[in-house]
Every structure is written in C-alpha cells, then in structure tokens.
Amino acid sequence: MNEAIETLTKANTTHFHALNALEAAKTERDSLIQQVAADGGKPSDPRLAKATDAIATASTAAELADASRLTAQRDYYVAQVADLARQRDVILEKHKAANDAAAAALQHVHDLVAQAQEGIKALHAAESARNDVITEGQNFDAGVERTAVENPIMAAMHRSDLPRAKLGMPLGYSQITVELMTGKPGLFGSRK
C-alpha cells in the first residue's frame, strides 16, 4: 500500500512538471511569434519551427506522464482494495477468536455449575447423615431420661451429670445461592 502511494505521488509530480513544461513551451512560442513579427520575420522562421517542435515534445511528455499517472492511480485503488480486504480478514479472525474464547468460557461456566451441583448433593448427603446422628443422639438422650427414672444411681445424679449426648435438634439444610447468567439468584437443591 505504501509503495502504491509513493508511486502515485511520483507520477502526479511528474505529470505536474510535464504540464508546466508544456505551458512554458507554449509561452516561449507565443513570445517568439511576437518577437519574429516585431523583427519583420516570416512564419517560416526556424525559431518558430523549433518552438513548435518543443511544444510537440512537451505535449507528448505530458501525455505519457498522464498515462503513467492513471496507471499508478489504478494500481493504488487495487492496492487499497487489497489492504481493506486484509484489514477485514484481521477483524474476522479477531471475531472468531473472541467467539471461541466466549464459547470456552461458557463451557467452563457450565462445568463449574455441574461441579457445584454435585458438591451441593454431597453437602446435602453429609448434612443428612449428620442429622441422622443428631436424631440418634436425641433418641439416646430420651432413653437415658427413661433409664434415670428406673435407675436409683442415675436418679440421684444431677441432670447435667447424666450421660446424655446433648446434640440438640437437627439442623436445617444449607441454602446455597449462586448467580447464573441471568444475573438472578438461583437456589440449587435447597431443603429445610
């Protein structure tokens, strides 16, 4: 592209100089016509013939320079189209790369969500097992209370000294909130 611009610039400059040379040759001839007329010369004066030849030469040079300019101009336009096509291809490649990256990121999100769902299932299973143990402890404590009524040794003990598990009530299941692509909270497998 830069080479085409440089060639066109040189061709334009050459054409400009050729036109100036042609105008100078015409001015020189007109001046000679007046001078020959003032000297009483004839149209066949060799100086006029030489000036006419100079105009013809300058005119040919201007035409050639114009042809070169037009060729350089066409080459510039062709180079411009090729350069724009190259820029377009770069943009399309960037767009493809961005699409691929977005697709990979989206798949990664889906993978993370799937992992999170599996993790939540495992958490709920662990919580369920924990609550089963708590329930077992409650049943055990209730049995201790009944035994204390019948066992005189335990009946004489302070309540805080009784061999109870004291695990309390079963706990609620975890509430795990995640932000999905909608931007709205979503609850995964929560239970109470």
PAMARZA-167908 format. One line per 5 residues: number of its first residue (from 1); their letters; for each residue x, y, z of C-alpha. Coordinates in pm, 1 decimal. Example, Ala and Ser with C-alpha at 12.3 -4.5 7.8 and 13.67 -1.06 7.14 Angstrom:
REM PAMARZA-167908
1	as	1230.0,-450.0,780.0  1367.0,-106.0,714.0 $
***
This chain:
REM PAMARZA-167908
1	mneai	0.0,0.0,0.0  279.1,243.8,91.6  461.4,157.7,-229.4  147.8,227.4,-434.4  104.0,564.7,-259.7 $
6	etltk	468.2,655.8,-324.2  441.4,556.6,-692.6  120.8,757.8,-735.7  276.9,1060.4,-567.6  578.6,1045.5,-800.1 $
11	antth	353.2,1001.2,-1105.8  140.8,1300.9,-1003.5  455.3,1510.0,-953.8  596.1,1403.9,-1293.0  265.7,1485.7,-1463.6 $
16	fhaln	252.9,1825.0,-1292.4  605.3,1909.2,-1408.7  525.2,1789.8,-1763.5  218.3,2018.3,-1777.2  429.6,2308.5,-1651.9 $
21	aleaa	692.0,2234.1,-1918.5  419.1,2228.2,-2185.0  282.6,2562.4,-2069.4  635.0,2706.0,-2065.1  692.9,2582.4,-2424.1 $
26	kterd	366.2,2744.9,-2537.2  457.5,3070.7,-2364.8  802.2,3061.4,-2527.5  647.1,3007.2,-2872.0  397.0,3292.6,-2824.6 $
31	sliqq	680.1,3518.3,-2719.9  880.6,3415.6,-3029.4  582.1,3483.7,-3257.1  566.0,3841.2,-3125.7  940.4,3881.1,-3149.9 $
36	vaadg	954.7,3746.9,-3508.9  663.9,3970.5,-3605.0  838.6,4270.4,-3449.3  1155.0,4185.4,-3640.3  955.2,4162.0,-3962.7 $
41	gkpsd	1021.8,3790.6,-3989.5  816.1,3525.8,-4165.1  607.6,3233.0,-4029.0  871.6,3005.0,-4173.7  1128.9,3143.1,-3929.4 $
46	prlak	1332.3,2843.0,-3799.0  1295.7,2970.9,-3442.8  917.1,2920.8,-3467.8  961.1,2570.6,-3604.3  1192.5,2487.3,-3318.6 $
51	atdai	942.6,2625.9,-3064.4  661.9,2421.8,-3226.7  875.2,2109.3,-3201.3  939.8,2186.0,-2834.1  563.7,2211.5,-2775.8 $
56	atast	508.3,1877.6,-2950.5  778.5,1715.1,-2739.5  639.3,1865.6,-2417.2  286.3,1761.0,-2516.9  399.5,1400.9,-2575.8 $
61	aaela	580.8,1401.2,-2242.3  265.9,1533.0,-2069.9  52.7,1261.9,-2232.4  296.5,991.2,-2126.0  311.1,1132.7,-1774.8 $
66	dasrl	-69.5,1139.4,-1762.9  -84.7,775.4,-1874.9  165.8,681.0,-1604.6  -37.9,878.1,-1350.1  -358.6,695.9,-1447.5 $
71	taqrd	-181.5,358.3,-1423.8  -38.8,448.3,-1083.9  -381.7,566.5,-972.3  -540.0,236.4,-1078.2  -262.7,41.4,-901.3 $
76	yyvaq	-328.0,249.1,-589.3  -700.2,166.8,-599.4  -621.4,-204.6,-643.4  -377.4,-189.8,-350.0  -638.2,-6.1,-142.4 $
81	vadla	-895.5,-281.3,-203.5  -637.6,-547.1,-110.9  -543.5,-356.7,205.0  -908.9,-320.7,309.3  -962.0,-693.8,246.3 $
86	rqrdv	-659.1,-768.5,465.8  -794.2,-545.1,743.6  -1133.1,-715.9,713.0  -968.6,-1058.1,745.0  -786.0,-943.8,1059.4 $
91	ilekh	-1116.3,-827.8,1211.7  -1286.6,-1155.1,1116.3  -1002.5,-1353.5,1273.0  -1030.4,-1146.4,1591.6  -1406.5,-1203.9,1594.2 $
96	kaand	-1358.1,-1579.4,1553.0  -1101.1,-1584.8,1832.8  -1336.6,-1383.8,2057.1  -1624.1,-1621.4,1977.4  -1406.4,-1923.2,2053.9 $
101	aaaaa	-1293.3,-1768.3,2382.8  -1653.2,-1688.1,2478.2  -1764.8,-2042.0,2394.9  -1481.0,-2187.4,2602.5  -1565.4,-1956.3,2892.6 $
106	lqhvh	-1932.6,-2053.5,2870.6  -1841.8,-2423.0,2873.0  -1622.2,-2356.5,3176.0  -1920.3,-2193.7,3349.7  -2138.1,-2495.2,3267.0 $
111	dlvaq	-1867.5,-2724.1,3404.4  -1843.0,-2518.5,3722.8  -2222.1,-2522.7,3766.8  -2224.7,-2901.1,3720.6  -1943.9,-2933.5,3975.9 $
116	aqegi	-2132.1,-2704.9,4213.6  -2447.1,-2915.3,4178.5  -2250.0,-3230.8,4256.3  -2088.1,-3055.3,4551.0  -2428.0,-2944.7,4682.2 $
121	kalha	-2560.2,-3300.1,4652.8  -2258.6,-3421.9,4851.8  -2314.9,-3147.0,5110.5  -2681.2,-3240.0,5150.0  -2588.4,-3606.1,5186.1 $
126	aesar	-2336.1,-3514.5,5458.9  -2592.2,-3292.7,5631.8  -2848.2,-3574.0,5614.3  -2600.5,-3813.4,5772.9  -2521.7,-3555.1,6041.7 $
131	ndvit	-2892.4,-3508.0,6118.1  -2937.0,-3883.4,6138.6  -2666.6,-3888.6,6407.4  -2834.6,-3595.7,6586.9  -3166.1,-3783.3,6580.2 $
136	egqnf	-2984.5,-4089.1,6712.3  -2844.5,-3871.3,6992.8  -3191.0,-3738.3,7074.3  -3329.0,-4092.8,7094.8  -3031.8,-4190.0,7311.6 $
141	dagve	-3090.7,-3891.6,7545.0  -3459.5,-3979.9,7570.9  -3359.4,-4336.9,7663.9  -3119.8,-4201.2,7928.4  -3403.9,-3992.9,8076.5 $
146	rtave	-3627.0,-4301.8,8097.1  -3348.0,-4508.7,8245.7  -3279.3,-4238.6,8507.1  -3631.7,-4278.6,8639.7  -3578.3,-4651.9,8698.7 $
151	npima	-3207.6,-4646.7,8799.3  -3160.4,-4520.0,9156.6  -2796.0,-4429.4,9094.0  -2890.9,-4215.2,8794.1  -3191.6,-4075.1,8977.1 $
156	amhrs	-2956.9,-3943.7,9244.2  -2732.6,-3774.8,8982.2  -2767.7,-3410.3,8879.5  -2923.5,-3375.1,8535.5  -2607.1,-3221.8,8396.1 $
161	dlpra	-2412.6,-3529.6,8505.3  -2634.7,-3775.1,8320.3  -2452.5,-3944.0,8027.7  -2650.5,-3765.6,7759.6  -2524.0,-3677.8,7409.4 $
166	klgmp	-2686.7,-3331.8,7416.9  -2667.1,-3289.0,7039.2  -2977.1,-3068.7,7024.1  -3222.5,-3051.3,6735.1  -3140.0,-3149.6,6375.9 $
171	lgysq	-3003.4,-2855.1,6176.9  -3159.4,-2709.5,5862.8  -3003.1,-2787.8,5526.9  -2767.1,-2534.6,5369.4  -2911.6,-2263.3,5148.4 $
176	itvel	-2660.9,-2216.4,4867.0  -2728.6,-1926.2,4630.5  -2542.7,-1879.2,4304.4  -2567.6,-1611.6,4036.2  -2649.8,-1762.8,3698.5 $
181	mtgkp	-2604.3,-1591.2,3360.5  -2942.7,-1422.6,3403.4  -2796.8,-1227.2,3694.3  -3081.8,-1356.0,3912.8  -3018.9,-1572.0,4219.2 $
186	glfgs	-3085.1,-1941.3,4170.1  -3125.5,-2195.3,4451.8  -2967.1,-2534.8,4395.4  -3133.7,-2829.3,4569.3  -3206.3,-2648.5,4894.9 $
191	rk	-3410.9,-2819.9,5156.3  -3530.9,-2726.8,5500.1 $
***
